[in-house]
Amino acid sequence: MAYADIRIEAPEALLSKNASADELYRIGLIYSEGMDVTVDLVQAHKWFNLAATRGHRDAKLCRQEMAEMMSQAEVIKAQKAAREWMKKAN
């Protein structure tokens, strides 16, 4: 049987609504570092924000670092996206 790498277009596609803070943090890292995706600071901030709300200390620091590299409009967009994900997850 041949082996094929499976590439997921959206790293968060396999997350459950009960994802742990560590899982959310890892998605933030994927977007912030461009690991098999294009670097996306808005998405990174969103996932770090979600991880931080679940108590992940490193995510709080990363969220702040992302915010410092983003415009105010981008931060607002990321915060809105995090709220929308939380609504869907609950």
C-alpha positions in Angstrom: 0.0 0.0 0.0 1.3 3.4 -0.9 1.8 6.1 1.7 0.6 9.6 1.1 1.1 12.7 3.2 -2.3 14.2 4.1 -2.3 18.0 4.1 -5.1 19.6 5.9 -6.0 23.0 4.5 -7.2 24.3 7.9 -5.2 23.0 10.8 -8.1 23.6 13.1 -10.4 21.4 11.0 -9.9 18.4 13.3 -10.4 20.3 16.6 -13.4 19.4 18.8 -15.3 22.0 20.7 -13.7 20.7 23.8 -10.1 21.2 22.5 -7.6 21.7 25.2 -5.6 24.9 25.8 -2.5 23.1 24.5 -4.3 22.1 21.2 -5.5 25.7 20.7 -2.0 27.0 21.4 -0.5 24.6 18.9 -2.8 25.9 16.2 -1.7 29.5 17.1 1.9 28.3 16.7 1.1 26.8 13.3 -0.3 30.1 12.0 2.3 32.3 13.7 5.3 30.3 12.3 3.8 29.4 9.0 4.1 25.6 9.6 2.6 24.2 6.3 0.3 27.3 6.1 0.9 30.9 5.2 1.8 33.0 8.2 -1.5 34.6 9.4 -1.2 36.9 12.4 -4.9 37.3 12.7 -5.5 33.6 12.9 -2.5 33.2 15.2 -3.9 35.8 17.6 -7.3 34.2 17.5 -6.0 30.8 18.5 -3.6 32.2 21.1 -6.5 34.2 22.5 -8.7 31.0 22.8 -5.8 29.1 24.4 -5.3 32.0 26.9 -9.0 31.9 27.8 -8.5 28.3 28.8 -5.5 29.2 31.0 -2.5 28.7 28.8 0.2 31.0 30.1 2.5 30.9 27.0 -0.5 31.7 24.8 -1.0 34.9 26.7 2.5 36.1 25.9 2.2 35.0 22.3 -1.1 36.8 21.9 0.5 40.0 23.1 3.4 39.5 20.7 1.0 39.1 17.8 -1.0 42.2 18.9 2.2 44.2 18.8 2.8 43.3 15.2 -0.8 43.9 14.1 -2.9 46.9 13.3 -5.8 47.7 15.6 -8.2 46.6 12.9 -6.5 43.2 12.7 -6.6 42.8 16.4 -10.3 43.5 16.4 -10.8 41.0 13.5 -9.0 38.3 15.5 -11.0 39.0 18.7 -14.2 38.8 16.7 -13.2 35.5 15.1 -12.3 34.1 18.6 -15.7 35.1 19.9 -17.5 33.5 17.0 -15.5 30.3 17.4 -16.4 30.2 21.1 -20.1 30.7 20.3 -20.0 27.7 17.9 -18.0 25.6 20.3 -20.6 26.1 23.1 
